[in-house]
Amino acid sequence: MPTGIANSHARLLDVDPALGAGLTGRALDVARGLVVAPVDALDRGPWRPTSPARPDQHLGFMLLEGFLFRRILVAGRESAELLGPGDLLRPWQPMRGWELDAAATWTVVEPCALATLDERLTGIIGRWPELVAAVVGRAVERSRVLAVRMGIAQMAGVELRMLALLWHLAARFGHRQGDRCVVPIRLTHQMLGALVRTQRPTASGALRRLAEQGLVARADDGWWALSGDPPDRLEALRQTVAA
């Protein structure tokens, strides 16, 4: 478990200091002691979230550690997103107006620590506008990340899409290890295919070709590794794939 988590509870501003970046002095000290959330540990495998008794007073869940994979089927076509530390989710959130029949499933890719922002914590967070804005910011950030991934999924060429996706994940969640960047997520070929909007066999072929070029490798632990430095522009990425 991350720092700040003990006995199934977490001091959120210790675990995720960026949430309290707008607070200083006494306000920060008080908030650190009061903004304590219950935390559930989720093992790898399917996850079925439940709706709270008072969803109108519940901010949702915040992912403190680990990764969740959300898959949606719309008219038989698959779409997906990956959630990581700091992301906010409200699985019961309805769409406004008319909604397509979209079946969603959740998979725990890496063991998760999931904080519950229940009605009690909602009231506490509401004492500080800075914290309210920070929580709303997490929801907005998730929507912007999803927009970026939709843009990646529309790039021409599955190898380019796959490489762009992996560098995108590396920028958000990866770390340097020698001359390569490691993405510490056990994403299967099928999951990666869903994220770039292609079928698993096509995704496997793209990953094999990228591996042959020495651009991508899969470690024994199932994590993904990227060679070299992150590209600073799309054209550099295209040239890398075409080399």
C-alpha positions as CSV (number, residue, x, y, z in Angstrom):
1,M,0.0,0.0,0.0
2,P,1.2,3.6,-0.6
3,T,2.5,5.9,2.1
4,G,-0.4,7.1,4.3
5,I,-2.6,4.0,4.1
6,A,-3.1,2.0,7.2
7,N,-5.9,-0.2,8.6
8,S,-7.9,0.3,5.4
9,H,-8.0,4.1,5.6
10,A,-5.9,6.7,3.9
11,R,-5.1,10.4,4.6
12,L,-5.6,11.5,1.1
13,L,-3.5,14.6,1.2
14,D,-0.5,12.5,2.3
15,V,-1.0,9.8,-0.3
16,D,-1.8,12.3,-3.0
17,P,-0.2,15.7,-2.0
18,A,-1.2,17.3,-5.3
19,L,-4.8,17.3,-4.0
20,G,-3.9,19.8,-1.3
21,A,-1.6,21.9,-3.4
22,G,-4.0,24.9,-3.1
23,L,-3.9,24.8,0.7
24,T,-1.2,26.2,3.0
25,G,-0.4,26.7,6.6
26,R,-3.0,25.8,9.2
27,A,-5.7,25.0,6.6
28,L,-3.4,22.3,5.1
29,D,-2.6,20.9,8.5
30,V,-6.3,20.6,9.4
31,A,-7.3,19.2,6.1
32,R,-4.5,16.6,6.2
33,G,-5.9,15.2,9.5
34,L,-9.6,15.3,8.4
35,V,-9.6,14.2,4.8
36,V,-9.4,10.5,5.6
37,A,-11.1,8.0,3.3
38,P,-11.9,4.3,3.7
39,V,-9.8,2.2,1.2
40,D,-10.6,-1.1,-0.5
41,A,-7.9,-3.4,-1.8
42,L,-8.8,-5.0,-5.2
43,D,-6.9,-8.0,-6.5
44,R,-6.3,-8.7,-10.2
45,G,-9.4,-9.9,-12.1
46,P,-12.9,-8.8,-12.8
47,W,-14.4,-6.0,-10.6
48,R,-18.1,-5.2,-10.2
49,P,-18.6,-1.8,-8.6
50,T,-21.8,-1.3,-6.6
51,S,-23.9,1.9,-6.3
52,P,-23.9,3.6,-2.9
53,A,-27.0,4.2,-0.9
54,R,-26.8,8.0,-1.5
55,P,-25.2,8.5,-4.9
56,D,-26.3,12.1,-4.9
57,Q,-24.0,12.8,-2.0
58,H,-21.1,10.5,-3.0
59,L,-18.2,12.0,-5.0
60,G,-17.1,8.5,-6.2
61,F,-13.9,6.6,-5.9
62,M,-10.3,7.7,-6.3
63,L,-7.7,5.3,-7.4
64,L,-4.7,5.6,-5.1
65,E,-2.7,2.7,-6.4
66,G,-2.9,0.2,-9.3
67,F,-4.7,0.2,-12.6
68,L,-8.3,-0.4,-13.8
69,F,-9.3,-1.3,-17.3
70,R,-12.8,-0.3,-18.4
71,R,-14.2,-1.9,-21.5
72,I,-17.4,-0.8,-23.2
73,L,-19.4,-2.4,-26.0
74,V,-21.5,-0.2,-28.1
75,A,-23.5,-1.9,-30.9
76,G,-21.0,-4.7,-30.9
77,R,-17.9,-2.4,-31.2
78,E,-15.4,-2.3,-28.4
79,S,-13.9,0.8,-26.8
80,A,-11.8,1.0,-23.7
81,E,-9.9,3.2,-21.3
82,L,-7.2,2.7,-18.6
83,L,-7.4,4.4,-15.2
84,G,-4.4,4.8,-12.9
85,P,-3.4,6.5,-9.7
86,G,-5.2,9.8,-9.1
87,D,-8.1,9.1,-11.4
88,L,-11.7,9.7,-10.2
89,L,-14.5,7.4,-11.1
90,R,-18.3,7.2,-10.5
91,P,-19.3,3.9,-12.1
92,W,-23.0,4.5,-11.5
93,Q,-23.0,8.0,-13.1
94,P,-25.8,8.2,-15.7
95,M,-25.6,10.1,-19.0
96,R,-27.8,13.1,-19.4
97,G,-30.5,12.7,-22.0
98,W,-30.7,9.7,-24.3
99,E,-28.0,7.0,-23.8
100,L,-26.9,4.2,-26.1
101,D,-27.1,0.7,-24.8
102,A,-23.5,0.4,-23.7
103,A,-22.4,-2.5,-21.5
104,A,-19.3,-1.8,-19.4
105,T,-17.0,-4.2,-17.7
106,W,-14.1,-3.5,-15.3
107,T,-10.9,-5.4,-14.8
108,V,-8.2,-4.9,-12.2
109,V,-5.0,-5.0,-14.2
110,E,-2.7,-4.3,-11.3
111,P,-3.7,-4.6,-7.6
112,C,-5.6,-1.5,-6.6
113,A,-6.1,0.7,-3.5
114,L,-9.5,2.4,-4.1
115,A,-10.5,5.3,-1.8
116,T,-14.2,5.9,-1.2
117,L,-15.3,9.5,-1.3
118,D,-18.6,8.9,0.5
119,E,-21.1,11.4,1.9
120,R,-19.2,12.0,5.1
121,L,-16.0,12.8,3.2
122,T,-18.0,14.9,0.7
123,G,-19.1,17.1,3.5
124,I,-15.5,17.4,4.8
125,I,-14.0,18.2,1.4
126,G,-16.7,20.9,0.9
127,R,-15.1,23.0,3.7
128,W,-12.3,23.9,1.4
129,P,-13.0,25.3,-2.1
130,E,-9.5,24.4,-3.1
131,L,-10.1,20.7,-2.4
132,V,-13.4,20.8,-4.2
133,A,-11.7,22.3,-7.2
134,A,-8.9,19.7,-7.0
135,V,-11.4,16.8,-7.1
136,V,-13.3,18.3,-10.0
137,G,-10.0,18.8,-11.7
138,R,-9.3,15.1,-11.5
139,A,-12.6,14.4,-13.3
140,V,-11.7,16.9,-16.0
141,E,-8.2,15.5,-16.4
142,R,-9.7,12.0,-17.0
143,S,-11.9,13.4,-19.8
144,R,-8.9,15.2,-21.4
145,V,-6.8,12.1,-21.2
146,L,-9.6,10.1,-22.9
147,A,-9.8,12.7,-25.6
148,V,-6.0,12.3,-26.2
149,R,-6.4,8.5,-26.5
150,M,-9.3,8.9,-28.9
151,G,-7.0,11.0,-31.0
152,I,-4.3,8.3,-30.9
153,A,-6.8,5.7,-31.9
154,Q,-7.6,7.6,-35.1
155,M,-4.0,7.8,-36.3
156,A,-3.2,6.1,-39.5
157,G,-1.3,2.9,-39.1
158,V,-1.7,0.5,-36.2
159,E,2.1,0.4,-35.3
160,L,2.1,4.2,-35.0
161,R,-1.0,4.1,-32.8
162,M,0.5,1.4,-30.6
163,L,3.8,3.2,-30.2
164,A,2.0,6.5,-29.5
165,L,-0.2,4.8,-26.9
166,L,2.7,3.2,-25.1
167,W,4.6,6.5,-24.9
168,H,1.4,8.2,-23.7
169,L,1.1,5.7,-20.9
170,A,4.8,6.0,-20.2
171,A,4.4,9.8,-19.8
172,R,1.6,9.3,-17.3
173,F,2.7,6.2,-15.3
174,G,6.2,5.1,-16.5
175,H,9.6,5.4,-15.0
176,R,13.2,5.4,-16.4
177,Q,15.2,2.2,-16.1
178,G,18.6,2.7,-17.7
179,D,18.2,3.5,-21.4
180,R,14.6,2.6,-21.5
181,C,11.2,3.7,-20.1
182,V,9.1,1.1,-18.3
183,V,5.3,1.1,-18.3
184,P,4.5,-0.9,-15.1
185,I,1.2,-2.3,-16.3
186,R,0.5,-5.9,-17.3
187,L,-1.6,-5.0,-20.4
188,T,-2.5,-7.9,-22.6
189,H,-2.4,-7.7,-26.4
190,Q,-6.2,-7.7,-26.4
191,M,-6.3,-4.7,-24.0
192,L,-3.8,-2.8,-26.0
193,G,-5.8,-3.6,-29.1
194,A,-9.0,-2.2,-27.5
195,L,-7.2,1.0,-26.5
196,V,-6.0,1.6,-30.1
197,R,-9.3,0.4,-31.7
198,T,-8.1,-2.8,-33.4
199,Q,-8.5,-6.5,-33.0
200,R,-6.1,-8.6,-30.9
201,P,-4.4,-10.4,-33.8
202,T,-3.7,-7.1,-35.5
203,A,-2.4,-5.7,-32.2
204,S,-0.1,-8.7,-31.7
205,G,1.3,-8.3,-35.2
206,A,2.0,-4.6,-34.6
207,L,3.7,-5.3,-31.3
208,R,5.8,-8.0,-32.9
209,R,7.0,-5.7,-35.6
210,L,7.8,-2.9,-33.1
211,A,9.8,-5.5,-31.0
212,E,11.7,-6.5,-34.1
213,Q,12.7,-2.9,-34.6
214,G,13.9,-2.7,-31.0
215,L,11.3,-0.1,-30.1
216,V,9.1,-2.1,-27.7
217,A,9.8,-5.1,-25.4
218,R,7.8,-7.0,-22.9
219,A,9.6,-7.9,-19.7
220,D,9.2,-11.3,-18.0
221,D,6.9,-9.7,-15.4
222,G,4.5,-8.6,-18.1
223,W,5.4,-4.9,-18.0
224,W,6.2,-3.0,-21.2
225,A,9.5,-1.2,-22.0
226,L,10.2,1.5,-24.6
227,S,13.7,2.1,-26.0
228,G,15.3,5.6,-26.1
229,D,13.9,8.9,-25.2
230,P,10.3,10.0,-25.5
231,P,9.5,11.7,-28.9
232,D,8.8,15.4,-28.6
233,R,6.5,15.5,-31.6
234,L,4.3,13.2,-33.7
235,E,6.6,13.5,-36.8
236,A,9.5,12.1,-34.8
237,L,7.2,9.1,-33.8
238,R,6.3,8.5,-37.5
239,Q,9.9,8.5,-38.5
240,T,10.8,6.1,-35.7
241,V,8.1,3.6,-36.9
242,A,9.2,4.0,-40.6
243,A,12.9,3.6,-39.9
